[in-house]
Amino acid sequence: MDLKSIRKQFPALQQQMNNQPLVYLDNAATSQKPETVIRAVEQFYRQQNANVHRGAYQLSEQATRAFETARTTVKDFINADSEQEIIWTRGTTEGINLIAQSYARPRLQPGDEILLTELEHHANIVPWQIVAEQTGAQIRVVPILENGDLNLQRFGELLNDNTRILSLTHISNALGTINPVAGLIRQAKEQGAIVVIDGAQAVSHLEIDVQRLGCDFYLFSGHKLFAPTGIGVLYGRKALLEAMPPWQAGGEMIRKVSFSGTEYNDLPFKFEAGTPNISGALGLAEAIRFLNSLDRKALARHERALMSKAIELCSAIPGFTRIGQPTAGASILSFQLTSHHQQDVGLMLDQQGIAVRTGHHCAMPLMETLGLPGTIRASFAFYNSIEDVERFAAALSVIAQGGSFSAADTVPSQSVFDSSPFGREIKDRDILTQLTPLKNWNDRYRQIMLLGKRLPSFTAAMKADTQRINGCESDAWLVAKGDDNGALWFAADSDARVIRGLIALVLAALNGRQPQQILDFDMDGYFEQLQLSRHLSPSRGNGLKAIIETVRKSASEALRHADQPR
């Protein structure tokens, strides 16, 4: 496999982040796109742009042929029996919702059961919860073993005559577990159940044959298969799709409309209301052609080598704990560092140009089962290199060796108001004096971490749900009190260093002010002065907004109480 030549075909991999060559290890969230896919989308808009079907001119006919050829490409890719079994969607999530509402809702009754697993993405949980509420059906959940494998014994026990639908992931996006879906499908079919397979993670790693698997529905998203966002595929057995009512109504899904009644179109158009994502479909077909031009078995061997090397190197890092060690696994490595919060690890890796994902990975029930707030996830694709893995492990080792600060390193918890350096001694002007001379993000980041280290620590009793700040990816808490002059004072804590640092900045600006002054304070301008706005990722930015909104809410409540007659 000529990895160097393959990498050159992915423009995004050629860039730098934070003055370091990009190491992209978030492929389970979305994959990078090869130049051929980018050109295919661009060419459509430059030379083929027209709406498809029923256009009485050549440009529309060209677009229609390319669009329907893309459908054939997908059909061949997963070995469906007919193009009529390939339904374009926006992605896996929309496809599961379509099945839940169009197939399941008209058929499920009280007493019927839907069988899911603890490994599922939210997109394969919530649609079934909604349809269960609508129909009175019950959801049963197959647990996992300690290593992350599905508990096959419990699967056999939970599968019964009342099981109408089995819906499960082919590969877990959080742990990388590859489920033995072929055998599970056979067992479910013997009980008369319909089987839905979430293949969002599988199509980029495995060769899929839906007829050989024997599933009733199979779904995947283009953006995880080196194709554009906003395009996905729902495969369904023709007999089932024909018996299902349309899910959405509008143009294309009709044959004839009158106010006395409507006649629906044939498959697959019955489920494709409105103008489709034409360029996305063409991009997906091109991504499939690109993938088919490579040796899939060689790609799989390379991905296994990447995963093996990552486990080998990371296992030697103090405090590294791998989460899940499935018997059969894809190139997805979930882990924690005992010395650092996951959000801090993600931020510090980003400073080295290394992109990973942190959090619950849209698998909150799984994290609850594992007893974890989330994990750090490095997910590999065939365009990653051994050098990528070595850089990732080396950076992680440096982070781990840096250690962590404990409650003993912070101001004692009993002095959260009386002796807080973010109360009477340090104000926003002092913060500005400290941070504005620092010219690069790494220096500012270190200073913010030092400020966070000086925050008073909360006791376990203070970390009550009533004090929790909703909207932070990490856990954070805030308490407030007023003084005799009507000024408000705040104390806050978090389990993530970066959030503690951001809290310190907020408290330095707002502590000791009158409620109206707090409401009038230009926090956006403050962070702009600190040159931090562009460094706030959506997760950190949302956490910061949640902190500020909680402070502002306290100020508003103080004003209301002040206006009330005594």
C-alpha positions in Angstrom: 0.0 0.0 0.0 1.5 3.3 -1.1 0.5 5.3 2.0 2.4 8.4 0.9 0.5 8.6 -2.4 -2.8 8.0 -0.6 -2.2 10.8 1.9 -1.4 13.2 -0.9 -4.9 12.8 -2.2 -6.5 14.2 1.0 -5.9 18.0 1.0 -6.9 18.5 4.6 -4.1 16.3 5.8 -1.5 18.6 4.2 -2.2 21.5 6.5 -0.9 22.6 9.9 -2.8 23.3 13.1 -1.2 25.4 15.9 2.0 25.4 13.8 2.2 21.7 13.8 1.4 19.2 11.0 -2.1 18.0 11.5 -2.6 14.5 13.0 -6.2 13.8 12.4 -7.5 11.1 14.7 -11.2 11.9 14.8 -12.3 9.6 11.9 -15.1 8.0 13.9 -16.8 11.5 13.9 -16.2 12.3 10.3 -13.6 11.3 7.7 -11.5 13.6 5.5 -12.3 13.8 1.8 -10.1 12.9 -1.1 -9.5 15.3 -4.0 -11.6 13.3 -6.4 -14.7 13.7 -4.1 -14.1 17.4 -3.7 -13.8 17.8 -7.5 -16.9 15.7 -8.2 -19.0 18.0 -6.0 -17.4 21.1 -7.5 -17.9 19.8 -11.1 -21.6 19.3 -10.4 -22.1 22.9 -9.5 -19.9 24.2 -12.3 -21.2 22.0 -15.1 -24.2 19.9 -14.2 -26.2 21.9 -11.8 -29.9 21.3 -12.5 -32.7 19.6 -10.6 -33.2 16.0 -11.2 -36.1 14.0 -12.7 -38.8 15.4 -15.0 -36.6 18.2 -16.4 -37.3 18.7 -20.1 -33.8 19.8 -21.0 -30.4 18.3 -21.5 -28.7 19.6 -18.4 -31.4 18.1 -16.1 -31.2 14.8 -18.0 -27.4 14.8 -17.4 -27.8 15.5 -13.7 -30.5 12.8 -13.4 -28.4 10.2 -15.1 -25.4 11.0 -12.8 -27.7 11.0 -9.8 -29.3 7.6 -10.6 -25.9 6.2 -11.5 -24.7 7.1 -8.0 -27.6 5.0 -6.7 -26.5 2.1 -8.7 -22.9 2.6 -7.4 -24.3 2.4 -3.8 -26.4 -0.7 -4.7 -23.3 -2.5 -5.9 -21.2 -1.4 -3.0 -23.4 -3.1 -0.4 -24.7 -5.8 -2.8 -28.4 -4.8 -2.6 -30.7 -6.6 -4.9 -32.1 -3.5 -6.6 -31.7 0.2 -6.9 -35.2 0.5 -5.6 -33.9 -0.7 -2.2 -31.5 2.3 -1.9 -33.1 5.4 -0.3 -31.2 8.6 -0.1 -31.3 10.3 3.3 -29.4 13.0 5.1 -27.6 10.4 7.1 -27.9 7.4 9.5 -30.0 9.4 12.0 -32.7 10.3 9.5 -32.8 6.8 8.2 -33.4 5.3 11.6 -36.2 7.8 12.3 -37.7 7.0 8.9 -37.8 3.3 9.8 -39.1 3.9 13.3 -42.0 6.1 12.1 -42.9 4.5 8.8 -42.3 0.8 9.5 -42.5 0.4 13.3 -45.1 2.9 14.4 -48.0 1.5 12.3 -47.2 -2.1 13.4 -46.1 -2.0 17.0 -48.7 -2.7 19.8 -48.6 -2.8 23.6 -46.6 -5.8 24.6 -44.4 -5.8 21.6 -40.7 -5.4 22.3 -37.8 -3.5 20.6 -34.4 -5.0 21.4 -31.4 -2.6 21.6 -27.9 -2.9 23.1 -25.9 -0.8 25.6 -23.5 0.0 22.7 -25.9 2.2 20.8 -25.4 5.7 19.6 -28.2 8.1 20.6 -29.5 8.0 17.1 -30.3 4.3 17.6 -31.9 4.8 20.9 -34.1 8.0 20.9 -36.1 7.3 17.8 -37.1 3.9 19.3 -38.0 5.5 22.6 -40.3 7.9 20.8 -42.0 5.2 18.9 -42.3 3.1 22.0 -44.1 6.0 23.7 -46.4 6.3 20.7 -47.3 2.6 20.5 -47.0 1.2 24.0 -44.2 -1.1 22.9 -41.4 -1.9 25.4 -37.6 -1.5 24.9 -35.3 -4.2 26.1 -31.5 -3.6 26.3 -28.8 -6.2 25.8 -25.9 -5.5 28.3 -22.2 -5.7 27.5 -19.4 -7.7 29.1 -16.6 -6.0 31.0 -14.4 -6.0 28.0 -17.0 -4.2 25.8 -18.3 -7.3 24.0 -22.0 -7.8 23.7 -23.3 -10.3 26.3 -24.5 -13.0 23.8 -26.0 -15.1 26.5 -28.2 -12.3 27.6 -29.0 -11.5 24.0 -30.4 -15.1 23.6 -32.4 -14.7 26.8 -33.9 -11.3 25.9 -34.8 -12.3 22.4 -38.3 -13.9 22.5 -41.6 -14.3 20.7 -42.5 -10.7 21.6 -39.4 -9.2 19.9 -40.6 -7.4 16.9 -37.5 -5.3 16.1 -33.8 -5.8 16.7 -31.8 -2.6 16.1 -28.1 -2.6 16.8 -24.8 -1.1 15.7 -22.4 -3.0 13.5 -19.4 -1.3 15.1 -19.6 0.7 18.4 -18.5 4.3 17.8 -17.4 4.6 21.4 -15.5 1.4 22.0 -14.9 0.0 18.5 -16.6 -3.3 19.3 -17.5 -5.2 16.1 -20.7 -7.0 16.8 -21.2 -10.5 15.3 -24.2 -9.2 13.4 -24.6 -12.1 11.0 -25.2 -14.6 13.8 -27.4 -12.1 15.7 -29.5 -11.5 12.6 -30.1 -15.2 12.1 -31.2 -15.7 15.6 -33.6 -12.7 15.4 -35.0 -13.9 12.1 -35.8 -17.3 13.7 -38.0 -15.4 16.2 -39.7 -13.5 13.4 -38.1 -10.1 14.2 -37.2 -7.4 11.8 -33.5 -6.4 12.0 -32.1 -2.9 11.6 -28.3 -2.5 11.4 -26.6 0.9 12.1 -23.6 0.7 9.8 -22.3 4.2 10.2 -19.0 3.1 11.6 -18.7 -0.1 9.6 -18.8 0.9 6.0 -15.4 2.5 6.1 -13.7 -0.5 7.7 -15.6 -3.5 6.5 -16.9 -4.8 3.2 -20.6 -5.0 3.5 -22.9 -7.5 1.8 -26.5 -6.9 2.9 -27.9 -10.0 1.1 -25.3 -12.2 2.8 -26.0 -10.6 6.2 -29.7 -11.1 5.7 -30.7 -7.9 7.5 -33.9 -6.1 6.7 -32.5 -2.6 6.9 -28.9 -1.3 6.8 -28.0 2.4 7.2 -24.9 4.5 6.9 -23.7 8.1 6.4 -21.6 9.5 3.6 -19.4 11.8 5.7 -17.9 8.8 7.6 -17.1 7.2 4.2 -14.9 10.0 2.8 -17.9 11.6 1.2 -19.7 14.9 1.8 -21.9 15.7 4.8 -25.7 15.7 4.5 -26.0 12.5 2.4 -26.7 9.0 3.7 -28.2 5.7 2.6 -31.1 3.6 3.9 -31.1 0.1 2.5 -34.3 -1.8 2.9 -35.7 -5.0 1.6 -38.0 -4.1 -1.3 -41.1 -6.0 0.1 -40.8 -4.0 3.4 -40.3 -0.7 1.7 -43.3 -1.2 -0.6 -45.5 -2.0 2.4 -44.4 1.2 4.3 -46.2 4.5 4.0 -44.2 7.6 3.1 -42.6 9.4 6.0 -42.4 12.9 4.5 -44.6 14.4 1.8 -44.0 16.8 -1.0 -42.6 16.8 -4.5 -41.0 13.7 -6.1 -42.7 11.2 -3.7 -46.0 11.5 -5.6 -47.3 10.2 -8.9 -50.6 12.2 -8.9 -52.0 14.8 -6.5 -55.5 16.1 -6.3 -57.6 17.4 -3.4 -59.6 14.2 -3.5 -56.5 12.1 -2.9 -52.9 11.4 -3.7 -51.2 8.5 -5.4 -47.7 7.9 -4.2 -44.7 7.3 -6.4 -42.8 4.0 -6.8 -39.7 3.0 -4.9 -37.3 4.5 -4.1 -38.9 7.9 -4.8 -41.7 7.3 -2.4 -39.3 8.1 0.5 -37.4 11.0 -1.2 -39.7 14.0 -0.9 -38.3 17.3 -2.1 -35.1 18.2 -3.9 -32.4 15.7 -2.9 -28.8 16.3 -2.0 -27.7 15.8 -5.6 -24.1 16.8 -5.2 -23.8 14.8 -2.0 -25.0 11.7 -3.8 -22.4 12.3 -6.6 -19.7 12.8 -4.0 -20.7 9.6 -2.2 -20.5 7.6 -5.4 -17.1 9.1 -6.1 -15.9 8.2 -2.6 -17.0 4.6 -3.2 -15.2 4.5 -6.5 -12.1 5.9 -4.8 -12.3 3.3 -2.0 -12.9 0.5 -4.5 -9.8 1.5 -6.4 -7.7 0.6 -3.4 -7.0 -2.8 -1.9 -9.6 -3.0 0.9 -7.8 -6.0 2.6 -4.5 -4.0 2.6 -6.3 -1.0 4.1 -7.8 -3.2 6.8 -4.3 -4.7 7.7 -2.9 -1.2 7.9 -5.6 0.0 10.2 -5.0 -3.0 12.5 -1.3 -2.2 12.5 -2.1 1.4 13.5 -4.4 0.3 16.4 -1.9 -2.3 17.6 0.9 0.3 17.6 -1.2 2.8 19.5 -2.1 0.3 22.2 1.5 -0.8 22.5 2.8 2.8 22.9 0.0 4.2 25.0 -0.1 1.2 27.4 3.4 2.3 28.6 2.1 5.8 29.6 1.5 6.2 33.3 -2.2 6.6 34.1 -3.3 5.4 30.7 -6.4 3.3 30.9 -8.0 1.8 27.9 -11.8 1.7 28.0 -13.1 -1.5 26.4 -10.9 -4.3 25.0 -13.4 -6.1 22.7 -12.6 -9.5 21.2 -13.2 -8.0 17.7 -12.5 -4.3 17.4 -12.2 -1.6 14.8 -9.4 1.0 14.9 -11.1 3.1 17.7 -9.2 3.6 20.9 -11.1 5.0 23.9 -9.2 5.8 27.0 -8.7 8.0 30.0 -5.7 9.5 31.8 -6.1 9.2 35.5 -4.2 12.5 36.0 -6.2 14.7 33.7 -9.8 15.4 32.7 -10.6 14.3 29.2 -11.4 17.8 28.1 -8.0 19.0 29.2 -6.3 16.2 27.3 -8.2 17.0 24.1 -7.1 20.7 24.4 -3.5 19.9 25.1 -3.3 17.5 22.2 -4.8 20.1 20.0 -2.0 22.4 20.9 0.3 19.8 19.3 -1.8 19.7 16.1 -3.4 16.4 17.2 -7.2 16.1 16.8 -9.1 13.6 19.0 -12.6 13.6 20.4 -13.5 13.9 24.0 -16.8 13.4 25.9 -19.6 10.8 25.8 -19.6 10.4 22.0 -23.4 10.4 21.8 -23.4 7.2 23.9 -24.5 8.5 27.3 -26.2 5.2 28.4 -23.0 3.3 27.6 -21.0 5.8 29.7 -23.5 5.4 32.5 -23.0 1.6 32.4 -19.2 2.1 32.4 -19.5 4.6 35.3 -17.6 7.3 33.3 -18.4 10.9 32.4 -16.8 10.2 29.0 -13.6 9.2 27.3 -10.9 10.4 25.1 -11.2 8.7 21.6 -8.6 8.4 19.0 -10.0 6.8 15.8 -7.8 5.8 12.9 -8.4 5.7 9.2 -6.3 4.1 6.4 -4.7 7.4 5.6 -3.2 7.7 9.1 0.5 6.7 9.4 2.6 5.1 12.0 4.2 8.5 12.5 0.8 9.9 13.4 0.5 7.2 16.1 4.0 7.9 17.4 3.3 11.7 17.6 0.0 11.1 19.3 1.6 8.7 21.9 4.6 11.0 22.5 2.3 14.0 23.1 0.1 11.9 25.4 3.1 10.8 27.4 4.3 14.4 27.9 0.8 15.3 29.2 0.8 12.4 31.6 4.2 13.2 32.9 3.1 16.8 33.6 0.9 15.4 36.4 -2.2 17.0 37.9 -2.9 19.4 40.6 -5.0 18.2 43.6 -7.2 20.0 46.1 -4.1 20.4 48.2 -2.7 22.7 45.5 -5.6 25.0 45.6 -7.0 27.5 48.0 -8.8 25.6 50.8 -12.5 25.0 50.2 -13.7 26.7 53.4 -12.4 30.1 52.1 -14.1 30.1 48.8 -15.5 33.6 49.5 -13.4 35.1 52.2 -10.0 34.5 50.8 -10.6 34.0 47.1 -8.0 35.6 44.9 -10.8 36.2 42.4 -12.7 38.3 44.9 -11.0 41.3 46.5 -7.4 41.0 45.4 -7.4 40.3 41.7 -9.7 42.1 39.2 -10.2 42.0 35.5 -7.6 44.7 34.9 -5.0 42.5 36.6 -5.9 39.6 34.4 -5.6 41.8 31.3 -2.2 42.9 32.5 -1.1 39.3 32.8 -2.5 37.9 29.6 -2.4 40.6 26.9 1.5 40.7 26.7 1.5 37.0 25.9 1.7 36.7 22.1 0.8 33.0 21.5 -1.9 30.7 22.6 0.3 28.2 24.4 1.6 30.9 26.7 -1.9 32.2 27.4 -3.1 28.7 28.0 -0.4 28.1 30.6 -1.3 31.3 32.4 -5.0 30.5 32.4 -4.1 27.1 33.9 -2.2 28.8 36.7 -5.2 31.1 37.4 -7.4 28.0 37.5 -5.1 26.4 39.9 -5.6 29.3 42.3 -9.4 28.8 42.4 -10.7 27.6 45.8 -11.7 23.9 45.7 -15.2 22.8 46.6 -16.0 20.1 49.1 -18.1 17.1 48.0 -21.1 18.7 49.8 -20.8 21.9 47.8 -20.8 19.9 44.5 -24.6 19.4 44.8 -26.8 19.2 41.7 -28.5 22.4 42.8 -25.1 24.1 42.3 -24.2 22.4 39.0 -23.8 24.5 35.9 -25.8 22.9 33.0 -24.2 23.1 29.6 -20.6 22.4 30.5 -19.0 19.3 28.9 -17.1 18.9 32.2 -18.7 19.0 35.7 -18.8 22.6 37.1 -20.5 24.1 40.1 -21.2 27.7 41.2 -22.4 29.4 44.3 -23.3 33.0 44.9 -23.8 35.3 47.9 -24.4 39.1 48.4 -22.7 41.4 50.8 -24.1 44.2 52.9 -23.6 46.7 50.0 -25.6 44.7 47.6 -22.6 43.4 45.6 -22.5 39.8 44.5 -19.6 37.4 45.0 -19.2 34.1 43.3 -17.2 30.9 43.8 -17.0 28.1 41.3 -15.2 24.9 40.7 -14.8 22.3 37.9 -13.1 19.0 37.3 -11.4 20.3 34.1 -8.4 22.6 34.2 -9.4 24.6 31.2 -12.9 25.3 32.7 -11.3 26.2 36.0 -9.2 28.7 34.2 -12.1 30.2 32.3 -14.1 30.4 35.5 -11.2 32.3 37.1 -11.4 34.9 34.2 -15.1 35.3 34.6 -14.9 35.7 38.4 -12.1 38.2 38.2 -14.3 40.3 36.0 -17.6 40.1 37.8 -16.9 39.4 41.5 -17.8 42.3 43.8 -20.0 44.1 41.3 -23.5 45.3 41.7 -26.2 43.1 39.9 -26.9 45.7 37.2 -23.1 46.1 36.6 -22.9 42.4 36.1 -25.7 42.4 33.6 -24.2 45.4 31.7 -20.6 44.0 31.6 -19.3 43.4 28.0 -18.1 39.9 28.5 -17.5 39.4 24.7 -15.4 42.5 24.6 -13.5 41.3 27.7 -12.6 37.9 26.0 -11.7 39.7 22.8 -9.3 41.9 24.8 -7.8 38.7 26.2 -7.4 37.4 22.6 -9.2 34.2 23.6 -12.4 34.2 21.5 -11.0 32.4 18.5 -9.5 29.7 20.7 -12.8 28.7 22.3 -14.0 25.5 20.7 -17.8 24.9 20.6 -17.6 22.7 23.7 -15.5 25.1 25.6 -17.4 28.1 24.3 -20.7 26.6 25.3 -19.3 25.8 28.7 -18.1 29.4 29.1 -21.5 30.7 28.0 -23.2 28.4 30.6 -21.0 29.8 33.3 -21.7 33.4 32.3 -25.5 32.8 32.0 -25.5 31.2 35.5 -23.8 34.3 36.9 -26.2 36.6 35.0 -29.2 34.6 36.3 -28.0 35.2 39.8 -27.7 38.9 39.1 -31.2 39.1 37.7 -32.6 37.3 40.7 -30.8 39.7 43.0 -32.4 42.6 41.2 -35.8 41.1 41.4 -35.4 40.6 45.2 -34.2 44.1 45.6 -37.2 45.5 43.9 -39.7 43.6 46.1 -41.2 45.7 48.9 -40.0 44.8 52.4 
